[in-house]
Amino acid sequence: MTRPQTRTRTRLALIGLIAALGTGACTPTVRLQVDPIQIYAKLDADVRVRLDKELQDLLVENPNLF
């Protein structure tokens, strides 16, 4: 190998390295942030009584349900 060929290959390798580093630096970053969800629910005994009443009514209307 002669000296000019070595310089050319070194320059090409250096250009390739710079291009690879430049391309790698431009990769996109995706971040996902989920805030905590607070759910306030108040179940009352009245709700349970209503559901029991509706169930009793359904059983009276459809005795073969179960």
GILIN-V38912 format. One record per pair of residues at least 12 apart in sequence whose C-alpha atoms are under 8 Angstrom apart, sorted by sequence separation. I is the first residue (numbers start at 1). J is the second residue. D is the distance in Angstrom with one decimal. If there is no record, write none. Layout:
I:J:D + I:J:D
This chain:
none
